[in-house]
Amino acid sequence: MLPTLPGLLGIHHFALAVPTDQLAAQLAAYQALGFSIAHREDVLGSDQVHEVLLRPPSGPPLLQLLSPLSVASPVARQLDKPRPAFAHLALAVSDIHAAFAHLQSRNYQILDPAPRPGSNGTTVFFVHPKSPAEAPIGYLLEIVQDPLA
């Protein structure tokens, strides 16, 4: 049996890339379905995104809408791909540093040199879609420690 990710709590959120000119319409569509805004923020630094975190009526997992703030944003590059809508899957963990060390020791390609501040008070790091090499996940994975969870 393979060792599991330490402190794995479950899915934190699904992230969708949304063109900037469609964000308001997408937000209205999800609100019409019953989602409410849990958090909204412009995330600068290397991320360069406008984030809207939506909570479904029944609770987790959350839905995150991301639109690029600049052409340098990884989300802007995501929108140029054939299937742009799905940005990443985020997994919640209770100990971000233990999860980082675990994945690093198993040769996962981690995109951040260390866990870093995320939006809404979280701590995060990202794992490359081609990790692990022997059985790639195939999409960007975010590992999240959420002090509010």
Secondary structure, DSSP 8 states (H G I E B T S, - for coil): -----TTEEEEEEEEEE--GGGHHHHHHHHHHTT-EEEEEEEE-TTT-EEEEEEE-TT--SEEEEEEESSTTSHHHHHHTSSS-SEEEEEEEES-HHHHHHHHHHTT--BSSSS-EE-GGG-EEEEE-TT-STTS---S-EEEEE-TT-
